[in-house]
């Protein structure tokens, strides 16, 4: 598949590789997001050693790295290196000017050789005045933080660039699927999210249904156990984290609900939930205008579309998938997939608000709002945002499909809701907007944001 985006990351890496003094780079982020591909697209054509580490004894790891270095320094692998100091010192002393050493999956090396970061620190410091470059890369965000970002880490403060490689935005999927309709792009994104490797795997199938059944539902599928692999990358004990993800994915959105289902005090889950948020696996939502510190109003949802799909449709049916045909399970879940797509679309709608001029104005970040109106009746609004000047309020409704007549009706309903909002009187004007994924979303009466708008700005 074609390489998409990452232009800023490429520019930063190339600037460092072309520098006359040594540079140290750190790349980290969730697996399958394209870290290794980014490095291969950016590496200098000459004198670059690209080594992918594996989980094995340190002696074997050094032997494999020496073999890779031998492609730049012939004969380098003819020596047995008793420790990492001996190997890295020789590389530093003999590497040609402009050479670059890339250690991909660096945490695997550290697992068997905890002393390696301190040794590498010495090599990086020694190379600072020479045109030798070092890159470490890893999928374990927890370990990479501990190795480079923690103030107590040996490599702390050494990196010229620390690049977190995250999933791609929604708009890039349209470029990956140029023949697909906008609705098909949304459906695909709601399943695979922004992980490029998932897109690449799905592209081997002519229909989405085939990709779902072969890659996700089938017990032998490449992505059938993907959530487990993601958690293993990040933590030693995955039981609690997996349980929290499962409960949130199946409808437990409040801390009290999650705690009750696990039989644990809510206070014991604060740190695990925060860890999952930092990893980008769970998102915490509070109503528009609420205090960030107010935990009682918080709701939790799975932040990644693929994980939301997996915990909604795969995890509850794992036993059935082992004993029944995959196709029969797919027929059972397929009527529910549009609802999942609608929920992903709602999140994308909120995300696009700060990047669009709606009703001729620019807006801040958008949130949902739920609570009691002036009449005491419970209400919920999909999208609420404040204009950048703080004078106006935006209210939005998100619909997977709606006719022009329905959009005008929705706009009137939003105006009624706006009059009920407890904080609406603080604003000079209340604007309303409908977000629609329908092919034709044109209407003269309502502000409408359609899929083309989302695809244009979410890149």
VOMAR-948145 format. One record per residue (C-alpha): x negated, y negated, z negated; residue in one letter. Coordinates in steps of 0.001 Angstrom, whole numbers, padded with zeros to 6 digits, m for minus. Layout:
# VOMAR-948145
{east=X; north=Y; up=Z; tigu=A} $
...
END
This chain:
# VOMAR-948145
{east=000000; north=000000; up=000000; tigu=X} $
{east=m001113; north=m003549; up=000726; tigu=X} $
{east=m002753; north=m005440; up=m002130; tigu=X} $
{east=m000414; north=m008143; up=m003486; tigu=X} $
{east=m000921; north=m011278; up=m005555; tigu=X} $
{east=m003784; north=m011490; up=m008110; tigu=X} $
{east=m005235; north=m014435; up=m006156; tigu=X} $
{east=m006129; north=m016321; up=m009336; tigu=X} $
{east=m007789; north=m013250; up=m010862; tigu=X} $
{east=m009743; north=m012611; up=m007648; tigu=X} $
{east=m010924; north=m016206; up=m007540; tigu=X} $
{east=m012134; north=m016061; up=m011140; tigu=X} $
{east=m013998; north=m012795; up=m010584; tigu=X} $
{east=m015616; north=m013944; up=m007336; tigu=X} $
{east=m016723; north=m017212; up=m008935; tigu=X} $
{east=m018486; north=m015221; up=m011636; tigu=X} $
{east=m020027; north=m012689; up=m009260; tigu=X} $
{east=m021516; north=m015504; up=m007159; tigu=X} $
{east=m022931; north=m017326; up=m010177; tigu=X} $
{east=m026721; north=m017563; up=m010517; tigu=X} $
{east=m026578; north=m016511; up=m014157; tigu=X} $
{east=m025239; north=m013277; up=m015591; tigu=X} $
{east=m021529; north=m012962; up=m016293; tigu=X} $
{east=m019536; north=m010645; up=m018521; tigu=X} $
{east=m015882; north=m009944; up=m017687; tigu=X} $
{east=m013131; north=m008098; up=m019508; tigu=X} $
{east=m010019; north=m006773; up=m017729; tigu=X} $
{east=m007243; north=m005061; up=m019622; tigu=X} $
{east=m003560; north=m004279; up=m019330; tigu=X} $
{east=m000996; north=m001568; up=m018951; tigu=X} $
{east=m001880; north=001476; up=m016854; tigu=X} $
{east=m001008; north=001560; up=m013135; tigu=X} $
{east=m000813; north=m002244; up=m012801; tigu=X} $
{east=m003752; north=m002504; up=m010405; tigu=X} $
{east=m006825; north=m003284; up=m012530; tigu=X} $
{east=m009055; north=m000831; up=m010670; tigu=X} $
{east=m007679; north=m001904; up=m007284; tigu=X} $
{east=m008358; north=m005540; up=m008166; tigu=X} $
{east=m011967; north=m004708; up=m008971; tigu=X} $
{east=m012443; north=m002733; up=m005759; tigu=X} $
{east=m010966; north=m005621; up=m003759; tigu=X} $
{east=m013324; north=m008109; up=m005410; tigu=X} $
{east=m016648; north=m006335; up=m005949; tigu=X} $
{east=m019788; north=m007586; up=m004209; tigu=X} $
{east=m020566; north=m005490; up=m001142; tigu=X} $
{east=m024095; north=m004784; up=m002279; tigu=X} $
{east=m025581; north=m003609; up=m005569; tigu=X} $
{east=m022265; north=m002846; up=m007264; tigu=X} $
{east=m021956; north=000202; up=m009530; tigu=X} $
{east=m018346; north=001186; up=m010137; tigu=X} $
{east=m017976; north=003870; up=m012806; tigu=X} $
{east=m014706; north=005346; up=m014046; tigu=X} $
{east=m015166; north=006866; up=m017511; tigu=X} $
{east=m013480; north=010018; up=m018703; tigu=X} $
{east=m012853; north=011720; up=m022027; tigu=X} $
{east=m015939; north=013876; up=m022501; tigu=X} $
{east=m019106; north=014153; up=m024563; tigu=X} $
{east=m021485; north=011203; up=m024461; tigu=X} $
{east=m024282; north=013271; up=m022871; tigu=X} $
{east=m022050; north=014116; up=m019915; tigu=X} $
{east=m020790; north=010543; up=m019680; tigu=X} $
{east=m024362; north=009228; up=m019394; tigu=X} $
{east=m025161; north=011826; up=m016754; tigu=X} $
{east=m022163; north=010772; up=m014654; tigu=X} $
{east=m022953; north=007063; up=m015016; tigu=X} $
{east=m026599; north=007694; up=m014077; tigu=X} $
{east=m025387; north=009434; up=m010900; tigu=X} $
{east=m023303; north=006385; up=m009983; tigu=X} $
{east=m026204; north=004019; up=m010681; tigu=X} $
{east=m028418; north=006170; up=m008459; tigu=X} $
{east=m026419; north=004948; up=m005451; tigu=X} $
{east=m027972; north=001515; up=m006100; tigu=X} $
{east=m031230; north=002640; up=m007771; tigu=X} $
{east=m032329; north=005896; up=m006080; tigu=X} $
{east=m033743; north=008416; up=m008520; tigu=X} $
{east=m031974; north=006899; up=m011529; tigu=X} $
{east=m030230; north=010207; up=m012173; tigu=X} $
{east=m033446; north=012218; up=m012166; tigu=X} $
{east=m034039; north=011305; up=m015798; tigu=X} $
{east=m032217; north=012575; up=m018886; tigu=X} $
{east=m031266; north=009632; up=m021092; tigu=X} $
{east=m031218; north=010486; up=m024821; tigu=X} $
{east=m028958; north=007558; up=m025724; tigu=X} $
{east=m027120; north=004569; up=m024268; tigu=X} $
{east=m029931; north=002154; up=m025106; tigu=X} $
{east=m032347; north=004003; up=m022871; tigu=X} $
{east=m029935; north=004107; up=m019943; tigu=X} $
{east=m028719; north=000513; up=m020141; tigu=X} $
{east=m032195; north=m000910; up=m020814; tigu=X} $
{east=m033490; north=000727; up=m017636; tigu=X} $
{east=m030524; north=m000600; up=m015658; tigu=X} $
{east=m031185; north=m004100; up=m016980; tigu=X} $
{east=m034888; north=m003937; up=m016157; tigu=X} $
{east=m034612; north=m002431; up=m012664; tigu=X} $
{east=m031274; north=m003644; up=m011275; tigu=X} $
{east=m031627; north=m005953; up=m008250; tigu=X} $
{east=m030556; north=m009593; up=m008458; tigu=X} $
{east=m026808; north=m009999; up=m008163; tigu=X} $
{east=m026136; north=m006426; up=m009265; tigu=X} $
{east=m022866; north=m005676; up=m011018; tigu=X} $
{east=m022095; north=m002825; up=m013419; tigu=X} $
{east=m018397; north=m002029; up=m013798; tigu=X} $
{east=m017338; north=000307; up=m016603; tigu=X} $
{east=m013718; north=001227; up=m015950; tigu=X} $
{east=m011730; north=002912; up=m018754; tigu=X} $
{east=m014371; north=001607; up=m021143; tigu=X} $
{east=m012429; north=002766; up=m024254; tigu=X} $
{east=m013133; north=006386; up=m023259; tigu=X} $
{east=m016865; north=005689; up=m023555; tigu=X} $
{east=m016434; north=004048; up=m026952; tigu=X} $
{east=m014355; north=006938; up=m028313; tigu=X} $
{east=m017375; north=009248; up=m028098; tigu=X} $
{east=m020016; north=006537; up=m028682; tigu=X} $
{east=m018827; north=003903; up=m031200; tigu=X} $
{east=m022249; north=002274; up=m031086; tigu=X} $
{east=m021885; north=001397; up=m027385; tigu=X} $
{east=m020282; north=m002089; up=m027790; tigu=X} $
{east=m023212; north=m003257; up=m029939; tigu=X} $
{east=m025704; north=m001922; up=m027399; tigu=X} $
{east=m023798; north=m003537; up=m024557; tigu=X} $
{east=m023755; north=m006809; up=m026478; tigu=X} $
{east=m027550; north=m006816; up=m026495; tigu=X} $
{east=m027681; north=m006065; up=m022755; tigu=X} $
{east=m025122; north=m008790; up=m021949; tigu=X} $
{east=m027051; north=m011344; up=m024029; tigu=X} $
{east=m030311; north=m010375; up=m022346; tigu=X} $
{east=m028729; north=m010702; up=m018887; tigu=X} $
{east=m027359; north=m014182; up=m019581; tigu=X} $
{east=m030351; north=m015819; up=m017892; tigu=X} $
{east=m030483; north=m013386; up=m014967; tigu=X} $
{east=m028062; north=m012791; up=m012043; tigu=X} $
{east=m026781; north=m009477; up=m013455; tigu=X} $
{east=m023069; north=m009004; up=m014079; tigu=X} $
{east=m021125; north=m006630; up=m016305; tigu=X} $
{east=m017423; north=m005794; up=m016246; tigu=X} $
{east=m015512; north=m003652; up=m018713; tigu=X} $
{east=m011968; north=m002559; up=m017974; tigu=X} $
{east=m009389; north=m000522; up=m019878; tigu=X} $
{east=m005722; north=000436; up=m020097; tigu=X} $
{east=m005651; north=000636; up=m023878; tigu=X} $
{east=m004706; north=m002920; up=m024791; tigu=X} $
{east=m005150; north=m002121; up=m028483; tigu=X} $
{east=m008732; north=m000924; up=m028042; tigu=X} $
{east=m009710; north=m003667; up=m025620; tigu=X} $
{east=m008447; north=m006257; up=m028103; tigu=X} $
{east=m010540; north=m004652; up=m030819; tigu=X} $
{east=m013648; north=m004513; up=m028625; tigu=X} $
{east=m013582; north=m008017; up=m027166; tigu=X} $
{east=m010876; north=m010266; up=m028614; tigu=X} $
{east=m011207; north=m009603; up=m032348; tigu=X} $
{east=m013572; north=m012088; up=m034056; tigu=X} $
{east=m015412; north=m009188; up=m035708; tigu=X} $
{east=m016003; north=m007371; up=m032386; tigu=X} $
{east=m019619; north=m007153; up=m031137; tigu=X} $
{east=m018607; north=m008500; up=m027710; tigu=X} $
{east=m016472; north=m011336; up=m029072; tigu=X} $
{east=m017172; north=m014661; up=m027366; tigu=X} $
{east=m019374; north=m013135; up=m024649; tigu=X} $
{east=m016837; north=m012888; up=m021826; tigu=X} $
{east=m016827; north=m015470; up=m019064; tigu=X} $
{east=m013288; north=m014340; up=m018202; tigu=X} $
{east=m010770; north=m012201; up=m020112; tigu=X} $
{east=m008062; north=m011195; up=m017661; tigu=X} $
{east=m004870; north=m009466; up=m018737; tigu=X} $
{east=m003379; north=m007695; up=m015727; tigu=X} $
{east=000404; north=m007552; up=m016083; tigu=X} $
{east=003171; north=m006086; up=m013895; tigu=X} $
{east=004002; north=m008072; up=m010774; tigu=X} $
{east=006954; north=m010444; up=m010634; tigu=X} $
{east=010212; north=m009589; up=m008874; tigu=X} $
{east=009498; north=m011609; up=m005727; tigu=X} $
{east=006486; north=m009514; up=m004767; tigu=X} $
{east=008663; north=m006440; up=m004300; tigu=X} $
{east=010326; north=m008062; up=m001296; tigu=X} $
{east=006879; north=m008351; up=000287; tigu=X} $
{east=006189; north=m004698; up=m000509; tigu=X} $
{east=009528; north=m003694; up=001073; tigu=X} $
{east=009819; north=m006013; up=004092; tigu=X} $
{east=012483; north=m003852; up=005762; tigu=X} $
{east=014745; north=m003676; up=002689; tigu=X} $
{east=017734; north=m005928; up=002059; tigu=X} $
{east=017675; north=m008279; up=m000905; tigu=X} $
{east=020130; north=m006032; up=m002748; tigu=X} $
{east=017916; north=m002996; up=m002100; tigu=X} $
{east=014910; north=m004899; up=m003438; tigu=X} $
{east=016828; north=m005665; up=m006638; tigu=X} $
{east=017916; north=m002039; up=m007007; tigu=X} $
{east=014348; north=m000817; up=m006545; tigu=X} $
{east=012938; north=m003365; up=m008990; tigu=X} $
{east=015503; north=m002361; up=m011614; tigu=X} $
{east=014080; north=001170; up=m011439; tigu=X} $
{east=010337; north=000690; up=m010931; tigu=X} $
{east=009820; north=m002734; up=m012469; tigu=X} $
{east=006700; north=m004630; up=m011457; tigu=X} $
{east=004167; north=m001776; up=m011625; tigu=X} $
{east=002499; north=m001498; up=m008186; tigu=X} $
{east=001611; north=002181; up=m008526; tigu=X} $
{east=005281; north=003047; up=m009056; tigu=X} $
{east=006124; north=001183; up=m005845; tigu=X} $
{east=003424; north=003104; up=m004018; tigu=X} $
{east=004740; north=006457; up=m005228; tigu=X} $
{east=008354; north=005553; up=m004366; tigu=X} $
{east=007353; north=004437; up=m000857; tigu=X} $
{east=006679; north=008080; up=000050; tigu=X} $
{east=010446; north=008752; up=000021; tigu=X} $
{east=012979; north=007536; up=002548; tigu=X} $
{east=015775; north=007072; up=m000025; tigu=X} $
{east=015801; north=005704; up=m003560; tigu=X} $
{east=017799; north=008703; up=m004760; tigu=X} $
{east=015044; north=011041; up=m003568; tigu=X} $
{east=012367; north=009006; up=m005352; tigu=X} $
{east=014317; north=008985; up=m008615; tigu=X} $
{east=014899; north=012727; up=m008534; tigu=X} $
{east=011365; north=013715; up=m007502; tigu=X} $
{east=009315; north=011219; up=m009502; tigu=X} $
{east=011360; north=010576; up=m012655; tigu=X} $
{east=014029; north=013203; up=m013240; tigu=X} $
{east=012151; north=016337; up=m012181; tigu=X} $
{east=010186; north=017807; up=m015146; tigu=X} $
{east=007203; north=018155; up=m012785; tigu=X} $
{east=007551; north=014570; up=m011555; tigu=X} $
{east=004570; north=012237; up=m011816; tigu=X} $
{east=006556; north=009734; up=m013901; tigu=X} $
{east=008677; north=012162; up=m015921; tigu=X} $
{east=006466; north=011740; up=m019010; tigu=X} $
{east=005215; north=008233; up=m018254; tigu=X} $
{east=006437; north=006582; up=m021508; tigu=X} $
{east=004509; north=009137; up=m023544; tigu=X} $
{east=001321; north=008396; up=m021593; tigu=X} $
{east=001819; north=004646; up=m022105; tigu=X} $
{east=002121; north=005099; up=m025860; tigu=X} $
{east=m000835; north=007486; up=m026098; tigu=X} $
{east=m002966; north=004752; up=m024505; tigu=X} $
{east=m002030; north=002355; up=m027271; tigu=X} $
{east=m001626; north=004193; up=m030581; tigu=X} $
{east=m002687; north=007251; up=m032510; tigu=X} $
{east=000785; north=008123; up=m033807; tigu=X} $
{east=003412; north=007709; up=m031105; tigu=X} $
{east=006359; north=009278; up=m032970; tigu=X} $
{east=007708; north=006113; up=m034587; tigu=X} $
{east=007126; north=003925; up=m031533; tigu=X} $
{east=008796; north=006462; up=m029255; tigu=X} $
{east=011762; north=006707; up=m031625; tigu=X} $
{east=012199; north=002913; up=m031690; tigu=X} $
{east=012037; north=002699; up=m027886; tigu=X} $
{east=014581; north=005496; up=m027586; tigu=X} $
{east=017053; north=003839; up=m029954; tigu=X} $
{east=016721; north=000404; up=m028344; tigu=X} $
{east=017029; north=001932; up=m024884; tigu=X} $
{east=020241; north=003684; up=m025869; tigu=X} $
{east=021997; north=000670; up=m027361; tigu=X} $
{east=020637; north=m000057; up=m030864; tigu=X} $
{east=019699; north=m003722; up=m030497; tigu=X} $
{east=019691; north=m004940; up=m034097; tigu=X} $
{east=016975; north=m004245; up=m036644; tigu=X} $
{east=019574; north=m003024; up=m039137; tigu=X} $
{east=020924; north=m000505; up=m036606; tigu=X} $
{east=017466; north=000808; up=m035758; tigu=X} $
{east=016531; north=001134; up=m039430; tigu=X} $
{east=019795; north=002929; up=m040273; tigu=X} $
{east=019318; north=005441; up=m037457; tigu=X} $
{east=015736; north=006126; up=m038558; tigu=X} $
{east=016656; north=006261; up=m042243; tigu=X} $
{east=014024; north=003656; up=m043118; tigu=X} $
{east=014142; north=000221; up=m044758; tigu=X} $
{east=014299; north=m002566; up=m042196; tigu=X} $
{east=011193; north=m004223; up=m043670; tigu=X} $
{east=009087; north=m001182; up=m042720; tigu=X} $
{east=009888; north=m001695; up=m039015; tigu=X} $
{east=008835; north=m005340; up=m038712; tigu=X} $
{east=005212; north=m004557; up=m037846; tigu=X} $
{east=005947; north=m001650; up=m035437; tigu=X} $
{east=008452; north=m003816; up=m033556; tigu=X} $
{east=005937; north=m006672; up=m033377; tigu=X} $
{east=003286; north=m004296; up=m032005; tigu=X} $
{east=005671; north=m003121; up=m029276; tigu=X} $
{east=006431; north=m006748; up=m028431; tigu=X} $
{east=002726; north=m007562; up=m028136; tigu=X} $
{east=002315; north=m004627; up=m025765; tigu=X} $
{east=005121; north=m005970; up=m023581; tigu=X} $
{east=007354; north=m002941; up=m024141; tigu=X} $
{east=010060; north=m004586; up=m026246; tigu=X} $
{east=011499; north=m008116; up=m026089; tigu=X} $
{east=013078; north=m009945; up=m029002; tigu=X} $
{east=016009; north=m012217; up=m028236; tigu=X} $
{east=017605; north=m014885; up=m030408; tigu=X} $
{east=020552; north=m017090; up=m029426; tigu=X} $
{east=019814; north=m020397; up=m027723; tigu=X} $
{east=019144; north=m023034; up=m030346; tigu=X} $
{east=018589; north=m020577; up=m033205; tigu=X} $
{east=015523; north=m020741; up=m035425; tigu=X} $
{east=012775; north=m018366; up=m034252; tigu=X} $
{east=012274; north=m017293; up=m037871; tigu=X} $
{east=015878; north=m016179; up=m038245; tigu=X} $
{east=015474; north=m012420; up=m037999; tigu=X} $
{east=019135; north=m011710; up=m038788; tigu=X} $
{east=020261; north=m013009; up=m035398; tigu=X} $
{east=017564; north=m011168; up=m033451; tigu=X} $
{east=018406; north=m008573; up=m030815; tigu=X} $
{east=015863; north=m006221; up=m029259; tigu=X} $
{east=015814; north=m004837; up=m025738; tigu=X} $
{east=013332; north=m002902; up=m023626; tigu=X} $
{east=011266; north=m005475; up=m021744; tigu=X} $
{east=010291; north=m003230; up=m018831; tigu=X} $
{east=012881; north=m002117; up=m016239; tigu=X} $
{east=011280; north=001289; up=m015747; tigu=X} $
{east=011235; north=002048; up=m019473; tigu=X} $
{east=014829; north=000853; up=m019783; tigu=X} $
{east=015801; north=003204; up=m016943; tigu=X} $
{east=013849; north=006121; up=m018427; tigu=X} $
{east=015217; north=005838; up=m021951; tigu=X} $
{east=018742; north=005293; up=m020646; tigu=X} $
{east=018899; north=008130; up=m018134; tigu=X} $
{east=016010; north=010547; up=m018646; tigu=X} $
{east=015453; north=010874; up=m022379; tigu=X} $
{east=019086; north=011776; up=m023258; tigu=X} $
{east=019126; north=014401; up=m020484; tigu=X} $
{east=015714; north=016036; up=m020919; tigu=X} $
{east=017131; north=019361; up=m022114; tigu=X} $
{east=019640; north=019365; up=m019278; tigu=X} $
{east=016901; north=018582; up=m016751; tigu=X} $
{east=015007; north=021657; up=m017939; tigu=X} $
{east=018009; north=023963; up=m017564; tigu=X} $
{east=020117; north=022453; up=m014774; tigu=X} $
{east=019385; north=021213; up=m011284; tigu=X} $
{east=017904; north=017749; up=m010981; tigu=X} $
{east=020440; north=016867; up=m008298; tigu=X} $
{east=023375; north=017597; up=m010622; tigu=X} $
{east=021913; north=015307; up=m013300; tigu=X} $
{east=021402; north=012593; up=m010699; tigu=X} $
{east=025042; north=012868; up=m009614; tigu=X} $
{east=026034; north=012453; up=m013254; tigu=X} $
{east=023957; north=009314; up=m013877; tigu=X} $
{east=024288; north=007605; up=m010483; tigu=X} $
{east=027620; north=005869; up=m011290; tigu=X} $
{east=025898; north=004186; up=m014262; tigu=X} $
{east=022867; north=002871; up=m012364; tigu=X} $
{east=024648; north=m000307; up=m011100; tigu=X} $
{east=025249; north=m001384; up=m014702; tigu=X} $
{east=021534; north=m000942; up=m015396; tigu=X} $
{east=020747; north=m002999; up=m012277; tigu=X} $
{east=023126; north=m005728; up=m013459; tigu=X} $
{east=021329; north=m005965; up=m016811; tigu=X} $
{east=017949; north=m006298; up=m015112; tigu=X} $
{east=019392; north=m008972; up=m012821; tigu=X} $
{east=020599; north=m010919; up=m015855; tigu=X} $
{east=017085; north=m010976; up=m017322; tigu=X} $
{east=015669; north=m012132; up=m013966; tigu=X} $
{east=018290; north=m014878; up=m013781; tigu=X} $
{east=017169; north=m016323; up=m017102; tigu=X} $
{east=013532; north=m016027; up=m016112; tigu=X} $
{east=014000; north=m018065; up=m012934; tigu=X} $
{east=015722; north=m021081; up=m014548; tigu=X} $
{east=012544; north=m023068; up=m015426; tigu=X} $
{east=011319; north=m022617; up=m011838; tigu=X} $
{east=014449; north=m023918; up=m010088; tigu=X} $
{east=016049; north=m027303; up=m009711; tigu=X} $
{east=019692; north=m026545; up=m010563; tigu=X} $
{east=022307; north=m029294; up=m010189; tigu=X} $
{east=019468; north=m031592; up=m009199; tigu=X} $
{east=017625; north=m031208; up=m012514; tigu=X} $
{east=014708; north=m029334; up=m013993; tigu=X} $
{east=015311; north=m027071; up=m016983; tigu=X} $
{east=013400; north=m025482; up=m019825; tigu=X} $
{east=013358; north=m021791; up=m020644; tigu=X} $
{east=016744; north=m020078; up=m020730; tigu=X} $
{east=018261; north=m017765; up=m023323; tigu=X} $
{east=021542; north=m016058; up=m023994; tigu=X} $
{east=023894; north=m017432; up=m026584; tigu=X} $
{east=026330; north=m015529; up=m028754; tigu=X} $
{east=028354; north=m016652; up=m031738; tigu=X} $
{east=031577; north=m018347; up=m032817; tigu=X} $
{east=033108; north=m021256; up=m030919; tigu=X} $
{east=035009; north=m024157; up=m032479; tigu=X} $
{east=038132; north=m021986; up=m032554; tigu=X} $
{east=036338; north=m019240; up=m034460; tigu=X} $
{east=036518; north=m016880; up=m031485; tigu=X} $
{east=033383; north=m014900; up=m030655; tigu=X} $
{east=031771; north=m015877; up=m027347; tigu=X} $
{east=028763; north=m014914; up=m025278; tigu=X} $
{east=027090; north=m016877; up=m022474; tigu=X} $
{east=024515; north=m015211; up=m020216; tigu=X} $
{east=022318; north=m018244; up=m019527; tigu=X} $
{east=021855; north=m021392; up=m021626; tigu=X} $
{east=019095; north=m023945; up=m021065; tigu=X} $
{east=018314; north=m027559; up=m021861; tigu=X} $
{east=017115; north=m030075; up=m019284; tigu=X} $
{east=013486; north=m031125; up=m019648; tigu=X} $
{east=014562; north=m034588; up=m020763; tigu=X} $
{east=016775; north=m033026; up=m023449; tigu=X} $
{east=019906; north=m034857; up=m022257; tigu=X} $
{east=021842; north=m032132; up=m020439; tigu=X} $
{east=022890; north=m028516; up=m021015; tigu=X} $
{east=023076; north=m025693; up=m018463; tigu=X} $
{east=025508; north=m022796; up=m018851; tigu=X} $
{east=025332; north=m019832; up=m016520; tigu=X} $
{east=027152; north=m016574; up=m015815; tigu=X} $
{east=025408; north=m013656; up=m014099; tigu=X} $
{east=027328; north=m011375; up=m011730; tigu=X} $
{east=025950; north=m008545; up=m009641; tigu=X} $
{east=028626; north=m009290; up=m007054; tigu=X} $
{east=031308; north=m011939; up=m006884; tigu=X} $
{east=033338; north=m013608; up=m004152; tigu=X} $
{east=033442; north=m017360; up=m003670; tigu=X} $
{east=036901; north=m017462; up=m005249; tigu=X} $
{east=035635; north=m015525; up=m008280; tigu=X} $
{east=032674; north=m017872; up=m008634; tigu=X} $
{east=034920; north=m020898; up=m008777; tigu=X} $
{east=036989; north=m019154; up=m011465; tigu=X} $
{east=033840; north=m018270; up=m013409; tigu=X} $
{east=032711; north=m021886; up=m013271; tigu=X} $
{east=036009; north=m023028; up=m014806; tigu=X} $
{east=035657; north=m020412; up=m017545; tigu=X} $
{east=032155; north=m021687; up=m018290; tigu=X} $
{east=033485; north=m025207; up=m018637; tigu=X} $
{east=036052; north=m023960; up=m021152; tigu=X} $
{east=033321; north=m022112; up=m023075; tigu=X} $
{east=031164; north=m025222; up=m022989; tigu=X} $
{east=033879; north=m027209; up=m024736; tigu=X} $
{east=033892; north=m024556; up=m027481; tigu=X} $
{east=030138; north=m024547; up=m028069; tigu=X} $
{east=029213; north=m025951; up=m031493; tigu=X} $
{east=026191; north=m027830; up=m030118; tigu=X} $
{east=027564; north=m029028; up=m026745; tigu=X} $
{east=028405; north=m032536; up=m027999; tigu=X} $
{east=024693; north=m033251; up=m028444; tigu=X} $
{east=024343; north=m033447; up=m024659; tigu=X} $
{east=025425; north=m036117; up=m022219; tigu=X} $
{east=026510; north=m033596; up=m019603; tigu=X} $
{east=027144; north=m029861; up=m019311; tigu=X} $
{east=026298; north=m028249; up=m015948; tigu=X} $
{east=027505; north=m024794; up=m014938; tigu=X} $
{east=025943; north=m022272; up=m012557; tigu=X} $
{east=026739; north=m018787; up=m011285; tigu=X} $
{east=023940; north=m016312; up=m010547; tigu=X} $
{east=025086; north=m013813; up=m007939; tigu=X} $
{east=023387; north=m010924; up=m006149; tigu=X} $
{east=026140; north=m010794; up=m003516; tigu=X} $
{east=025047; north=m011142; up=000104; tigu=X} $
{east=027213; north=m014215; up=000611; tigu=X} $
{east=027282; north=m016418; up=m002463; tigu=X} $
{east=028270; north=m019704; up=m000819; tigu=X} $
{east=030916; north=m021944; up=m002338; tigu=X} $
{east=031385; north=m025697; up=m002217; tigu=X} $
{east=032710; north=m025965; up=m005764; tigu=X} $
{east=030216; north=m024030; up=m007875; tigu=X} $
{east=026458; north=m024271; up=m008317; tigu=X} $
{east=025260; north=m020851; up=m007158; tigu=X} $
{east=021842; north=m019225; up=m007474; tigu=X} $
{east=021457; north=m016148; up=m005283; tigu=X} $
{east=018898; north=m013411; up=m004771; tigu=X} $
{east=016969; north=m015412; up=m002145; tigu=X} $
{east=016352; north=m018099; up=m004775; tigu=X} $
{east=015072; north=m015550; up=m007320; tigu=X} $
{east=012837; north=m013851; up=m004763; tigu=X} $
{east=011415; north=m017226; up=m003749; tigu=X} $
{east=010464; north=m018481; up=m007207; tigu=X} $
{east=009669; north=m015276; up=m009146; tigu=X} $
{east=006189; north=m014734; up=m007717; tigu=X} $
END
